[in-house]
C-alpha cells in the first residue's frame, strides 16, 4: 500500500495465492481509491463498488473485489491502529513501513477472512454438484 505524505491512498497491490497460481485484484479498485483519505476508503460499501465498477454480471470479479476490499480495509485499520466495524485487524500483519521523501510504503501480509462464501476447490470446479 502506498500513501502520499498526507496519508491519502496513492495505490495498492493485492494478490491472492490459490490453486498454485496468483490471482491479482487488478488496478480498478486501486484507481477508484486513489486520492481518497484512509477514512474515506474505510467507508466504501461493497455493493456500491460492484455497481460503480460495473461488476454486476461477473461473480468471479465480485469475489476478488470482496477479498481485495476486505484486505485493504484490514490493512488501513491496522496501519491506523483502530478498530473498525466489520474489519478484523488481527488478520493483518504489517511487515514494514518505509517513509520516503514523497511516499509512505507499507508492506503487509493479510490472512484470509474467517468467513468466506462457499467455494469449490479448483479440482472440482468443472464438475456438477448435486
CORWO-V605538 format. One record per backbone hydrogen bond with DSSP energy under -1.0 kcal/mol. NH is the residue of the N-H (numbers start at 1). CO is the residue of the C=O. Records with the same first field share a line. If there is no record, write none. Layout:
NH: CO + CO
This chain:
2: 11
3: 104
4: 8
7: 4
9: 36
10: 2
11: 2
16: 23
18: 21
21: 18
23: 16
25: 14
31: 27
32: 28
33: 29
34: 30
35: 9
36: 33
41: 37
42: 38
43: 39
44: 41
49: 45
50: 46
51: 47
52: 48
53: 49
54: 51
55: 50
58: 55
62: 58
63: 59
64: 60
65: 61
66: 62
67: 63
68: 64
69: 65
70: 66
71: 67
72: 68
73: 69
74: 70
75: 71
76: 72
77: 73
78: 74
79: 75
80: 76
81: 77
82: 77
87: 84
91: 88
92: 89
93: 109
95: 107
96: 107
98: 105
100: 103
104: 3
105: 98
106: 1
107: 96
109: 93
111: 91
124: 121
127: 124
